[in-house]
Each structure stands twice: as structure tokens, then as C-alpha cells.
């Protein structure tokens, strides 16, 4: 009986990861969670056509990285080896992106062309070479189990309770 309850508790925790994660991302910025959950298709979704969009996209990525840092303990048990490697780079990415944002703001429009090219290289490297894309996939895929897992947990929990 104790073993079954332990399994149920573990399933409930796993089932709640994505909902908790995206609500945390949404707390960071009004459209950050919506962007990575619904609009983001690949790293090119973060490319910018102007200074304002570049600054907004940097903030979106910073929001995602900040939330991954805060939710690391919940994501690690669900992560593959590749995703764990990517998680180990999140702090460095966050610091790099923060410093880059300061440079972009300081340079303004006159430095846009150079900063745009640098940003595109950074984003491509982070998402493709360093596997940040796999973390977005982890978060998105873990949530697809939320409702079915919660239903199973509740059903089994009630059955166990009634059969005591």
C-alpha cells in the first residue's frame, strides 16, 4: 500500500511540472510563456528585424532561462542526458545574454546590424549546438501528460482508498 501511494505521489509531481513551469514563465514576462509554448518553432523565431524587436527577444530568452534556473529541480528528473548537459549551461547563457542585452541597449540603433548578426549566432549556437532546443521540447512534452496523468492519479488514489 505504501509503495502504491509513493508511486501516485511521484506521478502527481511529474504531472504538475509543465503547468507550474509555464505559469512561472508567464510571471516573468507577459508574453514569454505564450511565446515559447505557442509561437516558438525554432531559434529563428527569436531573430529580429529592428532594435525594439531585438531587445524584446533578448528579454524573452532571458525570461525563459531565468525560469529554467528556478525550475531546475523539477525538470532534472525528467531530463535526458543531453537535456541535463544543456541545463548545466543555463547559468552561463543567462549571464552572457544579460551582458549582451546591456551592450545592445548601449549601442542602440547605430549598432543594430552588428548586434543582430551576433544575436543570431548566439541563438543558433545555444539552441542547436548546445541543445537549448531540447529543453524547450522537454518543457512542452512534459505538459502533454498533465491531464491524463492527473486523471490516472486521482482514479487510482480513489480506488486504493476505497479498497483499504
C-alpha positions as CSV (number, residue, x, y, z in Angstrom):
1,X,0.0,0.0,0.0
2,X,2.8,2.5,0.9
3,X,4.6,1.7,-2.4
4,X,1.4,2.5,-4.4
5,X,0.9,5.8,-2.6
6,X,4.6,6.7,-3.3
7,X,4.1,6.0,-7.0
8,X,0.9,8.1,-7.0
9,X,2.7,11.0,-5.3
10,X,5.6,10.8,-7.8
11,X,3.1,10.8,-10.7
12,X,1.3,13.8,-9.3
13,X,4.6,15.7,-9.0
14,X,5.6,14.8,-12.6
15,X,2.2,15.7,-13.9
16,X,2.4,19.2,-12.4
17,X,5.8,20.2,-13.8
18,X,4.7,21.8,-17.0
19,X,1.8,23.7,-15.7
20,X,3.9,25.1,-12.9
21,X,6.8,25.8,-15.4
22,X,4.7,27.8,-17.9
23,X,2.9,29.7,-15.2
24,X,6.4,30.7,-13.9
25,X,7.5,31.8,-17.3
26,X,4.3,33.9,-17.7
27,X,5.1,35.5,-14.4
28,X,8.5,36.7,-15.8
29,X,7.0,38.4,-18.8
30,X,3.6,38.9,-20.1
31,X,4.2,37.1,-23.4
32,X,7.3,34.9,-22.7
33,X,5.3,31.8,-21.7
34,X,2.9,32.2,-24.6
35,X,5.8,32.7,-27.0
36,X,7.7,29.6,-26.1
37,X,4.6,27.5,-25.7
38,X,2.7,28.5,-28.8
39,X,4.7,30.7,-31.2
40,X,8.2,29.4,-30.9
41,X,9.1,26.9,-33.6
42,X,12.9,27.1,-33.7
43,X,15.8,29.5,-32.9
44,X,14.9,31.7,-35.9
45,X,11.7,32.7,-34.1
46,X,14.0,34.9,-31.9
47,X,15.5,36.8,-34.8
48,X,14.8,40.5,-35.0
49,X,14.1,43.0,-37.8
50,X,14.7,46.1,-35.7
51,X,16.2,47.3,-32.4
52,X,13.0,47.1,-30.5
53,X,12.3,43.6,-31.5
54,X,15.9,42.6,-30.7
55,X,15.6,43.9,-27.2
56,X,12.2,42.2,-26.7
57,X,13.5,38.9,-28.0
58,X,16.6,39.1,-25.7
59,X,14.2,39.6,-22.8
60,X,12.1,36.6,-23.9
61,X,15.1,34.4,-23.9
62,X,16.3,35.8,-20.6
63,X,12.8,35.1,-19.1
64,X,13.0,31.5,-20.3
65,X,16.5,31.0,-19.0
66,X,15.6,32.6,-15.6
67,X,12.6,30.3,-15.2
68,X,14.6,27.2,-16.2
69,X,17.1,28.1,-13.5
70,X,14.3,28.5,-11.0
71,X,12.6,25.2,-12.0
72,X,15.8,23.1,-12.5
73,X,15.0,20.8,-9.6
74,X,11.6,19.9,-11.1
75,X,13.0,19.4,-14.7
76,X,16.1,17.4,-13.9
77,X,14.2,14.1,-13.0
78,X,12.5,14.3,-16.4
79,X,15.6,15.2,-18.5
80,X,17.7,13.0,-20.8
81,X,21.5,13.2,-20.7
82,X,21.5,15.8,-23.5
83,X,18.9,17.9,-21.7
84,X,20.9,17.7,-18.4
85,X,24.0,18.9,-20.3
86,X,22.0,21.8,-21.6
87,X,20.8,22.6,-18.1
88,X,24.4,22.8,-16.9
89,X,24.9,25.7,-19.3
90,X,21.8,27.7,-18.3
91,X,23.6,30.0,-15.8
92,X,26.4,30.8,-18.3
93,X,23.9,31.5,-21.1
94,X,21.9,33.8,-18.8
95,X,25.0,35.8,-17.8
96,X,26.1,36.0,-21.4
97,X,22.6,37.1,-22.6
98,X,22.4,39.7,-19.8
99,X,25.7,41.2,-20.7
100,X,24.7,41.2,-24.4
101,X,21.4,43.0,-23.6
102,X,23.4,45.8,-21.9
103,X,25.6,46.1,-25.0
104,X,22.6,46.2,-27.3
105,X,20.9,48.9,-25.3
106,X,24.2,50.9,-25.0
107,X,24.8,50.6,-28.8
108,X,21.3,51.5,-29.8
109,X,20.2,51.7,-33.4
110,X,23.7,52.5,-34.7
111,X,25.0,49.1,-33.6
112,X,21.9,47.2,-34.6
113,X,23.3,45.4,-37.7
114,X,26.3,44.1,-35.8
115,X,24.3,43.2,-32.8
116,X,21.7,41.4,-34.9
117,X,24.4,39.2,-36.5
118,X,25.9,38.5,-33.1
119,X,22.5,37.7,-31.7
120,X,21.6,35.3,-34.5
121,X,24.9,33.5,-34.0
122,X,24.4,33.3,-30.2
123,X,20.9,32.0,-30.5
124,X,21.8,29.4,-33.2
125,X,24.7,28.1,-31.1
126,X,22.6,27.9,-27.9
127,X,19.6,26.2,-29.5
128,X,21.3,23.9,-32.0
129,X,24.8,23.2,-30.8
130,X,24.3,23.5,-27.1
131,X,20.8,21.9,-27.1
132,X,18.6,24.6,-25.6
133,X,16.0,23.5,-28.1
134,X,15.9,20.1,-26.2
135,X,14.9,22.0,-23.0
136,X,12.0,23.7,-24.7
137,X,11.0,20.3,-26.0
138,X,11.3,18.9,-22.5
139,X,9.0,21.5,-21.1
140,X,6.5,21.3,-23.9
141,X,6.3,17.5,-23.9
142,X,6.1,17.1,-20.2
143,X,2.9,19.1,-20.1
144,X,1.2,16.9,-22.6
145,X,0.9,14.3,-19.9
146,X,-0.7,16.7,-17.3
147,X,-4.4,15.9,-17.6
148,X,-4.2,12.2,-18.3
149,X,-1.6,11.7,-15.5
150,X,-3.8,13.7,-13.1
151,X,-6.8,11.6,-14.1
152,X,-4.9,8.4,-13.5
153,X,-3.5,9.5,-10.2
154,X,-6.9,10.5,-8.9
155,X,-8.6,7.3,-10.2
156,X,-6.0,5.0,-8.7
157,X,-6.0,7.0,-5.5
158,X,-9.7,6.7,-5.0
159,X,-9.6,3.0,-5.8
160,X,-6.8,2.4,-3.2
161,X,-8.7,4.5,-0.7
162,X,-12.0,2.6,-1.2
163,X,-10.2,-0.8,-1.0
164,X,-8.5,-0.2,2.3
